[in-house]
């Protein structure tokens, strides 16, 4: 696991220029073990290394046999060993035993088709000296980040935006169109980041940059469909592929640990992997500390689990630093415990496994709408879901706005996904944002236009509404929130996170699971849970999804934290973005118990904390703050 950064300039580059080192130094946390640079008059390639495979070799950049191709790489390729053998048979000469060099010779041998052969998480760039062309790619699901910009004649890229800020050609400007969508989605929801002119390379895409022009192409997309697979062989296939993926994701020359929560996903991974060390975290005792349940499982299946309880003061004090590491504002509360969980694991290991991906692949979210505990509505909705689309949609339209028990459940299940589902987070409605935002920040892509682009790719494919929702989350929520925070919070502590449940081989199984085995009357991700049941007690594999519990409701009604957040809302620059009086009324009413607007308050607070770090101040790493 590493960090990459670099640039291509229209004008000749001074090979002694210190810019590249500044770009890589700022992300030294991604790779504290070593650094490497390549500079010629056309390109500068930088790398920070966290040594995982081929510890003695594998320093980057790496060159091909004639020195014409140069690569820097961030990630892991889990099937690099058989590919290496194929390339040796084809006549390639290797100087290391690293997966990085497999990518380089693989590109030399197969070109873009390399991307169809590799299994892993990655972003990499390859400079072709003869063509003066930069080739780069991002993994199938967006596990690893890749940002780019073209400013003042310089094309620049990096694993983290803070690297780009170090380049003298970078122009730092807030992207006003990013704020309003963020307020609804809770994460950066559009392709252009909160920094004007900085973009994310989409998941499953590659690019070429040559003669000042960038060309971007898709090489991978999920193929969700129905099948007639019976439950038992389906469960067999899921479990077999999960076990194979976990084994592949344990390939390393260092110890691989695992995160362990009370949920089925990380528990399944840990039960299969049987690592020497697992790690859990929570807040205090009781509701907000699932590490207690994780500890119980560890005893049951004989794992060595290390748990830690966070204090509220620790969580709040680190929040500006958390937003600095994220690069863009993200108000998912789970960023906080994940940051501290990563610090805990990094004391012992360099690599951990985690359970991200299962909810998207196998339909684990309650918000997909089919699962409800109210049996009469459950049965009725199940029967109505077999009606033709026109009839379902008519009934859904009738249900919309009704107040009887289960009305929303029926509407969410019977209406078109495009009409009601925007993903796993909905904080502010657009009308609420318009009331709170100043006029210049209301002009932004609509929620409908953002999700509509993704839905359009599966239009006419005859997918169930549930599978359309999965597809949307695969391309919005997962890369924009789940994977982004997973990468940034772990790499903040020089810890590599691997996600064996988010694997292209497992995706090939998941995309054809019959809808009836995704969510049933019993629970979400039904078939997946049956597979997990071969390794876990029923109490764990059948437990309803909890998420990472964070006590923001408690915090915002505790005087010292309320006062601190209110003081942030009182800062002079807040009135540039928001109706400041309305914000203060919101937090006061919430504190008094008149309302419960914790998610809205936390979303605004997250943005203002990020803005303070990157725009009010100079974007350098902030100190830990003190909450009196």
VOGU-3710 file (C-alpha; in Angstrom, 3 decimals, decimal comma):
1> xxxxxxxxxx> 0,000/0,000/0,000  1,357/3,364/-0,934  0,698/6,870/-2,114  1,415/8,269/-5,555  1,679/11,820/-6,897  3,104/13,465/-9,973  2,634/15,791/-12,909  3,146/16,300/-16,620  4,009/19,796/-17,783  3,598/21,492/-21,134
11> xxxxxxxxxx> 6,919/23,239/-20,493  10,228/21,437/-19,780  10,577/20,376/-16,123  13,667/21,235/-14,111  14,939/17,823/-12,996  16,217/19,383/-9,770  12,864/20,950/-8,937  11,669/20,285/-5,339  7,949/20,266/-6,177  7,599/16,501/-6,459
21> xxxxxxxxxx> 9,164/15,893/-3,070  6,724/18,343/-1,469  3,847/16,468/-3,123  4,998/13,135/-1,730  6,118/14,405/1,682  2,607/15,621/2,515  1,300/12,045/2,097  4,176/10,326/3,893  1,571/8,689/6,166  0,543/6,554/3,170
31> xxxxxxxxxx> 4,050/5,195/2,795  6,503/5,822/5,638  8,919/3,020/4,688  10,560/4,605/1,636  10,106/7,091/-1,172  11,061/7,233/-4,831  11,011/9,765/-7,659  11,472/9,866/-11,397  11,847/13,220/-13,171  12,686/14,043/-16,740
41> xxxxxxxxxx> 11,936/17,155/-18,778  8,358/15,981/-19,471  7,100/14,168/-16,355  7,576/13,800/-12,609  6,465/10,561/-10,898  6,513/10,298/-7,110  5,892/7,445/-4,700  5,655/6,753/-0,964  5,894/3,092/0,031  4,351/0,986/2,765
51> xxxxxxxxxx> 6,249/-2,277/2,314  3,912/-5,297/2,201  5,165/-7,568/-0,601  8,840/-8,082/-1,535  10,038/-6,103/1,462  13,672/-5,948/0,370  12,901/-5,125/-3,246  9,961/-3,516/-4,910  11,067/0,085/-4,436  9,343/2,386/-6,900
61> xxxxxxxxxx> 9,426/3,731/-9,547  10,124/0,493/-11,428  11,347/0,336/-15,030  10,845/-2,244/-17,762  13,796/-3,981/-19,459  14,779/-1,115/-21,766  13,846/1,663/-19,346  11,177/3,046/-21,655  8,228/2,371/-19,302  8,153/3,618/-15,709
71> xxxxxxxxxx> 5,456/2,776/-13,139  4,294/4,003/-9,746  1,534/2,023/-8,072  -0,753/2,184/-5,034  -2,555/-1,002/-4,004  -2,262/-4,765/-4,146  -2,698/-7,279/-6,980  -3,822/-10,574/-5,459  -3,284/-12,760/-8,532  0,113/-11,326/-9,419
81> xxxxxxxxxx> 1,958/-14,630/-8,974  0,279/-16,622/-11,796  0,414/-13,538/-14,033  4,131/-13,242/-13,317  4,651/-16,823/-14,484  2,747/-16,102/-17,717  4,892/-13,045/-18,375  8,133/-14,921/-17,725  7,008/-17,568/-20,217  6,346/-14,750/-22,691
91> xxxxxxxxxx> 9,967/-13,614/-22,347  9,835/-10,810/-19,783  12,684/-10,348/-17,334  11,906/-9,415/-13,731  14,234/-7,638/-11,307  11,888/-7,842/-8,278  9,273/-10,199/-6,858  6,714/-7,402/-6,455  3,208/-7,139/-7,829  4,134/-3,673/-9,129
101> xxxxxxxxxx> 6,484/-5,111/-11,715  3,779/-7,539/-12,852  1,598/-4,545/-13,715  4,416/-2,935/-15,671  5,294/-5,981/-17,789  1,606/-6,856/-18,036  0,903/-3,482/-19,636  3,879/-3,954/-21,926  2,527/-7,374/-22,964  -1,243/-6,866/-23,043
111> xxxxxxxxxx> -1,821/-3,121/-23,059  -5,217/-2,057/-21,728  -6,330/-5,721/-21,662  -4,166/-6,040/-18,539  -7,076/-4,522/-16,623  -9,272/-7,506/-17,509  -6,729/-9,914/-16,022  -5,847/-8,398/-12,657  -7,638/-8,963/-9,363  -7,053/-6,414/-6,664
121> xxxxxxxxxx> -7,272/-2,824/-5,498  -5,191/-0,253/-7,307  -4,403/3,043/-8,841  -1,273/3,276/-10,932  0,352/5,353/-13,643  2,789/4,247/-16,340  4,876/6,773/-18,264  5,853/5,833/-21,821  9,004/7,832/-22,628  8,815/7,132/-26,362
131> xxxxxxxxxx> 5,180/8,168/-26,788  5,392/10,824/-24,061  2,138/9,369/-22,817  0,842/8,794/-19,289  -1,454/5,811/-18,783  -3,347/5,326/-15,518  -6,164/3,246/-14,052  -8,341/2,885/-10,972  -9,612/-0,445/-9,650  -12,971/-1,987/-10,498
141> xxxxxxxxxx> -14,845/-0,638/-7,449  -12,916/2,483/-6,461  -11,216/1,017/-3,397  -8,175/3,239/-3,934  -8,515/6,985/-4,672  -7,148/8,905/-7,657  -7,493/12,684/-8,059  -6,387/14,811/-10,991  -6,438/18,393/-12,221  -5,116/20,455/-15,121
151> xxxxxxxxxx> -4,111/23,955/-14,131  -1,809/26,530/-15,730  -0,452/24,064/-18,280  0,239/21,300/-15,735  -1,594/17,981/-15,502  -1,246/16,743/-11,928  -2,498/13,654/-10,097  -2,286/12,144/-6,609  -3,718/9,657/-4,134  -4,808/12,597/-1,980
161> xxxxxxxxxx> -5,845/16,126/-2,925  -3,479/17,655/-0,368  -0,599/16,582/-2,648  -1,973/18,681/-5,492  -2,115/21,732/-3,244  1,688/21,634/-3,007  2,173/22,349/-6,722  2,773/26,040/-7,590  0,443/25,754/-10,597  -2,446/24,636/-8,389
171> xxxxxxxxxx> -5,175/27,247/-7,902  -7,111/26,656/-4,684  -10,745/27,608/-5,103  -13,889/26,254/-3,434  -16,242/24,476/-5,816  -19,539/26,139/-4,944  -21,545/23,438/-6,741  -20,318/20,705/-4,375  -21,902/21,977/-1,159  -25,617/21,553/-1,858
181> xxxxxxxxxx> -25,401/17,907/-3,060  -23,154/17,131/-0,092  -25,842/18,369/2,281  -28,207/15,718/0,943  -25,800/12,813/0,411  -23,406/13,504/3,381  -20,387/12,877/1,156  -18,874/14,486/-1,994  -21,464/13,315/-4,515  -20,294/14,753/-7,842
191> xxxxxxxxxx> -17,287/14,034/-10,050  -15,682/17,412/-9,446  -14,447/17,668/-5,876  -14,882/20,466/-3,338  -11,749/21,948/-4,915  -12,667/23,656/-8,190  -10,983/21,913/-11,105  -10,029/18,767/-9,191  -11,746/15,573/-10,318  -11,906/11,926/-9,284
201> xxxxxxxxxx> -11,083/9,241/-11,824  -14,242/7,074/-11,695  -14,073/3,488/-10,483  -13,496/0,928/-13,248  -11,912/3,495/-15,598  -8,520/4,143/-17,153  -7,069/7,221/-18,828  -4,336/8,354/-21,172  -2,777/11,804/-21,151  -0,809/12,876/-24,184
211> xxxxxxxxxx> -0,077/16,194/-25,883  -2,142/18,066/-23,324  -5,266/15,942/-23,796  -6,810/13,471/-21,331  -8,952/10,599/-22,574  -10,993/8,548/-20,050  -12,558/5,137/-20,743  -14,570/2,559/-18,780  -13,114/-0,944/-18,637  -15,439/-2,565/-16,065
221> xxxxxxxxxx> -19,051/-2,456/-14,943  -21,255/-4,767/-12,893  -23,677/-6,949/-14,821  -26,582/-7,377/-12,404  -29,153/-9,880/-13,671  -31,561/-12,558/-12,518  -30,900/-16,286/-12,567  -32,727/-19,489/-11,663  -30,046/-20,649/-9,234  -31,385/-22,671/-6,309
231> xxxxxxxxxx> -30,544/-21,593/-2,785  -28,245/-24,451/-1,771  -25,855/-24,284/-4,754  -25,946/-20,494/-4,494  -24,865/-20,594/-0,851  -22,151/-23,085/-1,806  -20,853/-20,691/-4,479  -20,901/-17,696/-2,137  -19,038/-19,473/0,640  -16,517/-21,038/-1,719
241> xxxxxxxxxx> -15,765/-17,680/-3,336  -15,595/-15,836/-0,026  -13,098/-18,366/1,314  -11,031/-18,108/-1,864  -11,099/-14,303/-1,742  -10,089/-14,146/1,916  -7,175/-16,473/1,204  -6,076/-14,327/-1,748  -6,343/-11,164/0,330  -4,028/-12,652/2,958
251> xxxxxxxxxx> -1,094/-12,797/0,536  1,625/-10,650/2,134  5,137/-10,729/3,516  3,896/-9,201/6,783  1,224/-10,200/9,296  -2,378/-9,584/8,236  -4,874/-8,799/11,007  -8,611/-8,143/10,810  -11,193/-5,680/12,062  -13,973/-7,333/14,049
261> xxxxxxxxxx> -17,359/-5,814/14,818  -20,624/-7,301/16,049  -21,933/-7,572/12,475  -21,942/-10,525/10,111  -19,559/-9,121/7,461  -16,348/-8,580/9,417  -17,204/-11,617/11,574  -17,453/-13,834/8,475  -14,120/-12,545/7,170  -12,369/-13,018/10,508
271> xxxxxxxxxx> -13,861/-16,480/11,026  -12,517/-17,602/7,645  -9,158/-15,794/7,871  -8,339/-16,855/11,444  -5,780/-14,051/11,851  -3,439/-13,817/14,810  -4,935/-10,480/15,798  -8,368/-8,853/15,468  -9,391/-5,350/16,560  -12,587/-3,721/17,829
281> xxxxxxxxxx> -13,554/-0,325/19,172  -16,547/1,485/20,648  -17,673/4,353/22,844  -17,910/3,713/26,586  -20,250/0,889/27,479  -23,607/-0,359/26,222  -25,403/0,885/23,101  -22,419/2,544/21,452  -19,831/-0,141/22,124  -20,210/-3,129/19,845
291> xxxxxxxxxx> -16,673/-4,227/20,713  -18,226/-6,088/23,629  -20,182/-8,348/21,241  -17,098/-8,680/19,049  -15,150/-9,845/22,075  -17,787/-12,477/22,780  -17,481/-13,826/19,239  -13,690/-13,830/19,480  -13,924/-16,084/22,529  -16,423/-18,387/20,837
301> xxxxxxxxxx> -14,279/-18,962/17,746  -10,916/-18,585/19,502  -9,583/-15,298/18,119  -7,139/-12,961/19,856  -9,157/-9,734/19,926  -7,860/-6,354/21,099  -10,595/-3,882/22,053  -10,546/-0,263/23,085  -13,220/2,118/24,382  -13,121/5,717/23,140
311> xxxxxxxxxx> -13,984/8,717/25,247  -16,176/11,448/23,820  -13,381/13,968/24,357  -10,937/11,923/22,280  -13,394/11,714/19,415  -14,170/15,426/19,341  -10,563/16,531/19,782  -9,370/14,663/16,691  -12,182/15,777/14,382  -10,312/18,560/12,524
321> xxxxxxxxxx> -7,481/16,129/11,832  -9,983/13,529/10,590  -11,418/16,036/8,112  -7,885/16,929/6,982  -7,165/13,303/6,189  -10,470/12,958/4,305  -9,504/15,773/1,842  -13,175/16,617/1,368  -15,957/16,934/3,952  -17,711/13,723/4,915
331> xxxxxxxxxx> -20,288/13,670/7,698  -20,594/9,915/8,066  -20,184/9,620/11,856  -18,393/6,285/11,477  -15,314/8,148/10,220  -14,550/8,922/13,857  -14,367/5,411/15,355  -12,723/4,090/12,170  -9,915/6,607/12,604  -9,242/5,378/16,141
341> xxxxxxxxxx> -9,749/1,705/15,258  -7,059/2,094/12,596  -4,692/3,661/15,114  -5,292/0,719/17,446  -4,548/-1,912/14,802  -1,513/-0,038/13,456  0,267/-0,586/16,769  0,675/-4,270/15,831  0,168/-4,811/12,092  0,530/-3,154/8,695
351> xxxxxxxxxx> -2,438/-4,878/7,043  -6,012/-5,592/8,147  -9,019/-7,232/6,533  -12,469/-5,690/6,784  -16,047/-6,425/5,737  -16,857/-3,561/3,348  -18,749/-4,506/0,201  -21,118/-7,219/1,346  -24,042/-4,854/1,853  -23,818/-3,581/-1,718
361> xxxxxxxxxx> -23,121/-6,953/-3,343  -25,753/-8,935/-1,433  -28,332/-6,272/-0,427  -27,656/-5,659/3,238  -29,333/-2,306/3,742  -32,733/-1,813/5,341  -33,149/1,200/3,033  -33,554/-1,157/0,096  -37,055/-1,332/1,483  -38,205/-4,943/1,365
371> xxxxxxxxxx> -37,512/-5,891/4,968  -40,018/-4,838/7,654  -41,120/-6,340/10,971  -44,808/-5,462/10,425  -46,073/-8,801/9,131  -49,417/-7,787/7,497  -47,721/-5,125/5,360  -44,830/-7,478/4,702  -47,137/-10,157/3,329  -49,261/-7,695/1,331
381> xxxxxxxxxx> -46,243/-5,984/-0,196  -44,700/-9,319/-1,112  -47,907/-10,298/-2,943  -48,243/-6,924/-4,685  -44,616/-7,029/-5,831  -45,554/-9,818/-8,265  -47,977/-7,565/-10,151  -47,000/-6,071/-13,515  -44,896/-2,894/-13,301  -47,760/-0,588/-14,267
391> xxxxxxxxxx> -50,007/-1,880/-11,491  -47,195/-1,752/-8,910  -46,390/1,823/-9,787  -50,045/2,892/-9,598  -50,394/1,429/-6,108  -47,104/3,051/-5,093  -48,333/6,431/-6,281  -51,452/5,986/-4,156  -49,340/5,081/-1,094  -47,099/8,132/-1,419
401> xxxxxxxxxx> -47,855/10,623/1,307  -50,285/8,339/3,143  -49,856/8,030/6,901  -51,098/4,514/7,638  -48,642/2,095/9,242  -46,414/0,653/6,521  -47,305/3,200/3,824  -43,684/4,190/3,231  -42,643/0,545/3,155  -45,170/-0,201/0,413
411> xxxxxxxxxx> -44,230/2,912/-1,545  -40,491/2,199/-1,369  -41,006/-1,378/-2,570  -43,544/-0,829/-5,323  -42,406/2,441/-6,910  -39,559/2,683/-9,445  -36,179/2,888/-7,723  -35,395/6,024/-9,729  -38,326/7,771/-8,082  -37,575/7,222/-4,416
421> xxxxxxxxxx> -34,039/5,908/-3,868  -30,911/8,067/-3,863  -28,676/5,806/-1,770  -27,914/5,099/1,861  -27,892/8,681/3,117  -30,417/11,475/2,855  -29,718/14,298/5,289  -31,219/17,523/3,937  -34,001/17,552/1,363  -33,120/19,938/-1,447
431> xxxxxxxxxx> -35,826/22,367/-0,335  -34,324/22,413/3,169  -30,885/23,116/1,715  -32,265/25,999/-0,335  -33,716/27,600/2,792  -30,408/27,329/4,641  -27,903/28,111/1,858  -27,049/31,534/0,472  -28,233/32,019/-3,166  -24,831/31,471/-4,821
441> xxxxxxxxxx> -24,607/28,007/-3,246  -28,048/26,874/-4,352  -26,929/26,578/-7,977  -25,753/22,983/-8,159  -26,549/19,662/-9,856  -29,855/18,326/-8,587  -30,108/15,075/-6,669  -32,222/13,689/-9,510  -29,585/14,547/-12,131  -26,792/13,003/-10,048
451> xxxxxxxxxx> -28,469/9,627/-9,508  -30,184/9,747/-12,916  -26,861/9,388/-14,724  -26,236/6,122/-12,908  -29,761/4,766/-13,298  -29,581/5,526/-17,022  -26,847/2,900/-17,431  -29,208/0,103/-16,337  -32,313/1,439/-18,024  -34,056/-1,155/-20,139
461> xxxxxxxxxx> -32,163/-4,102/-18,651  -35,235/-5,467/-16,892  -33,680/-5,407/-13,443  -35,707/-5,642/-10,264  -36,051/-2,396/-8,338  -33,800/-3,892/-5,657  -30,980/-4,635/-8,100  -31,234/-1,115/-9,518  -30,767/0,205/-5,985  -27,722/-2,008/-5,537
471> xxxxxxxxxx> -26,265/-0,716/-8,785  -26,751/2,889/-7,689  -25,009/2,265/-4,374  -22,125/0,532/-6,155  -21,440/3,767/-8,039  -22,441/6,474/-5,554  -22,464/5,510/-1,900  -19,744/2,889/-1,955  -16,935/4,780/-3,761  -18,080/8,198/-2,534
481> xxxxxxxxxx> -18,407/7,389/1,152  -17,712/3,834/2,328  -14,470/3,217/0,444  -13,220/6,783/0,651  -13,354/6,884/4,447  -11,988/3,338/4,673  -8,924/4,291/2,644  -8,303/7,681/4,252  -8,857/6,665/7,874  -6,619/3,604/7,664
491> xxxxxxxxxx> -3,877/5,244/5,633  -3,847/8,110/8,155  -2,103/5,557/10,388  -0,022/3,846/7,661  -2,351/0,854/7,753  -3,372/-1,076/4,640  -7,041/-2,084/4,543  -8,067/-5,021/2,354  -11,695/-5,794/1,535  -12,097/-9,457/0,479
501> xxxxxxxxxx> -15,894/-9,145/0,219  -15,407/-6,531/-2,491  -13,723/-8,679/-5,088  -14,451/-9,089/-8,774  -14,737/-12,887/-8,463  -17,278/-12,554/-5,655  -19,063/-9,865/-7,661  -19,457/-12,372/-10,500  -21,414/-14,574/-8,083  -23,342/-11,746/-6,420
511> xxxxxxxxxx> -24,606/-10,061/-9,577  -26,725/-13,096/-10,514  -28,252/-13,857/-7,102  -32,035/-14,083/-7,566  -33,775/-11,092/-6,036  -35,816/-13,414/-3,818  -32,601/-14,537/-2,081  -31,258/-11,035/-1,486  -33,834/-9,802/1,033  -36,536/-12,000/2,477
521> xxxxxxxxxx> -39,130/-11,736/5,214  -36,442/-12,981/7,584  -33,568/-10,564/6,966  -31,402/-8,633/4,530  -28,633/-10,301/2,400  -30,307/-13,638/3,062  -28,166/-15,918/0,861  -24,960/-14,317/2,097  -25,998/-14,862/5,715  -26,669/-18,540/5,008
531> xxxxxxxxxx> -23,104/-18,833/3,704  -21,747/-17,033/6,762  -23,724/-19,461/8,902  -21,293/-22,192/7,938  -18,659/-20,397/10,033  -20,599/-18,383/12,631  -23,208/-18,975/15,346  -26,756/-17,987/14,370  -26,720/-15,045/16,780  -24,015/-13,462/14,631
541> xxxxxxxxxx> -24,894/-14,408/11,080  -28,580/-13,551/11,576  -28,081/-10,276/13,453  -29,695/-7,227/11,881  -27,370/-4,604/10,456  -26,311/-2,046/13,051  -23,652/0,092/11,404  -20,884/1,731/13,420  -22,813/3,285/16,368  -21,641/6,828/17,187
551> xxxxxxxxxx> -23,274/8,886/19,967  -23,723/12,196/18,123  -27,214/12,628/19,620  -25,701/12,433/23,105  -22,817/14,734/22,177  -24,985/17,504/20,789  -27,097/17,544/23,950  -24,094/17,632/26,270  -23,205/21,194/27,209  -19,485/21,312/26,403
561> xxxxxxxxxx> -19,840/19,700/22,972  -22,947/21,738/22,152  -21,088/24,932/23,060  -18,097/23,985/20,947  -20,149/23,179/17,827  -22,199/26,333/18,379  -18,994/28,372/18,529  -18,066/26,972/15,115  -21,489/28,000/13,793  -20,863/31,527/15,159
571> xxxxxxxxxx> -17,670/32,111/13,166  -17,761/35,080/10,794  -17,235/33,105/7,575  -20,249/30,873/8,223  -22,561/33,608/6,945  -20,905/33,308/3,528  -22,565/29,908/3,081  -25,559/29,695/5,380  -28,348/31,607/7,049  -26,409/31,811/10,281
581> xxxxxxxxxx> -29,404/32,654/12,460  -31,241/29,584/11,161  -28,221/27,401/11,940  -28,024/28,696/15,484  -31,752/28,116/16,012  -31,304/24,565/14,728  -28,559/23,686/17,170  -30,281/25,446/20,079  -33,594/23,664/19,488  -31,773/20,350/19,174
591> xxxxxxxxxx> -29,896/20,966/22,433  -33,160/21,813/24,188  -34,730/18,577/22,967  -37,345/20,361/20,852  -36,051/18,692/17,680  -33,710/15,910/16,661  -31,582/17,419/13,893  -28,341/15,702/14,866  -27,524/14,504/11,331  -28,133/17,935/9,812
601> xxxxxxxxxx> -26,062/19,656/12,469  -23,248/17,126/12,115  -23,255/17,506/8,333  -22,909/21,287/8,534  -20,320/20,992/11,319  -18,263/18,543/9,249  -18,211/20,920/6,284  -17,260/23,929/8,396  -14,503/21,969/10,148  -13,090/20,919/6,774
611> xxxxxxxxxx> -13,403/24,448/5,367  -11,590/25,892/8,365  -8,679/23,488/7,852  -8,279/23,943/4,099  -9,479/27,498/3,376  -9,406/29,574/6,553  -6,048/28,042/7,399  -3,385/26,882/4,936  -4,340/23,203/4,631  -1,537/21,927/6,854
621> xxxxxxxx> -2,223/19,101/9,285  -4,174/20,559/12,241  -3,357/20,044/15,884  -5,533/18,040/18,238  -8,001/20,480/19,798  -9,101/20,779/23,419  -12,783/20,702/24,407  -13,252/22,570/27,689
//
